[in-house]
Amino acid sequence: MVRRLVAESTPPEVVVCDVNLPDGNGVDFYVDASPGLQNCQWVLMSGAHDLDRVEKASRQVGVPSCSIVEKPISLRTLSAAFTRT
């Protein structure tokens, strides 16, 4: 969906992405897609075993910052993630 929005010149303002996707890896998607979406807020969700990998990816040169939250996640925590970016 993110790629479709970009192709239609309507880039998303926010992307909330799980790290373990059924069709790929959310960290790889973030690293690949986020440099082209500099004005987009990113929130990556993951289980505790993935958090170190997500944090390392978020510090790569050219990749905009993101909020990282551990699942399970409450709506309050998700809302707070947008104030940290």
C-alpha positions in Angstrom: 0.0 0.0 0.0 2.8 2.4 0.8 4.4 1.9 -2.6 1.1 2.4 -4.3 0.5 5.7 -2.5 4.0 6.9 -3.4 3.4 5.9 -7.1 0.1 7.9 -7.0 2.0 10.9 -5.7 0.0 10.8 -2.4 2.8 9.6 0.0 1.6 8.6 3.5 2.1 10.9 6.5 2.4 7.9 8.8 3.5 4.3 8.5 2.9 1.8 11.3 4.7 -1.4 10.3 5.2 -4.7 12.1 8.7 -6.1 11.8 7.6 -9.7 11.0 5.4 -9.4 8.0 3.8 -12.5 6.3 5.3 -11.4 2.9 8.6 -9.9 4.0 10.7 -8.1 6.7 9.4 -4.8 8.1 13.0 -3.6 9.0 14.1 -4.1 5.4 11.0 -2.4 4.1 11.7 0.6 6.5 15.3 0.9 5.4 14.4 0.7 1.7 11.3 2.9 1.7 11.9 5.5 4.4 14.6 7.6 2.6 12.1 8.4 -0.1 9.5 9.4 2.6 11.4 12.0 4.7 8.2 13.7 5.8 6.6 10.5 7.0 6.5 9.4 10.6 7.5 5.7 11.1 6.5 3.5 13.9 7.9 0.0 13.9 6.3 -2.7 16.1 8.1 -5.8 17.2 8.5 -8.5 19.8 11.4 -8.0 22.2 13.7 -10.4 20.3 13.8 -8.0 17.3 14.2 -4.6 19.1 18.0 -4.5 18.8 17.9 -5.2 15.1 15.3 -2.5 14.6 17.2 0.1 16.6 20.4 -0.6 14.6 18.5 -0.2 11.3 17.0 3.1 12.5 20.5 4.6 13.0 21.7 4.0 9.4 22.8 7.0 7.5 20.0 8.4 5.3 17.3 6.7 7.1 14.9 9.0 8.9 14.2 8.4 12.6 11.4 6.1 13.7 9.7 5.2 16.9 10.1 1.6 18.0 7.4 0.0 20.2 7.3 -3.5 21.7 4.2 -5.6 21.1 1.6 -6.1 22.5 0.9 -2.4 22.1 -1.9 -0.3 23.6 -3.6 2.5 21.7 -2.1 4.9 24.3 1.4 3.7 23.6 0.9 3.9 19.8 -0.4 7.5 20.2 2.6 8.4 22.3 5.0 7.0 19.7 3.9 9.8 17.3 4.9 12.5 19.7 8.5 11.0 20.0 9.3 11.2 16.3 
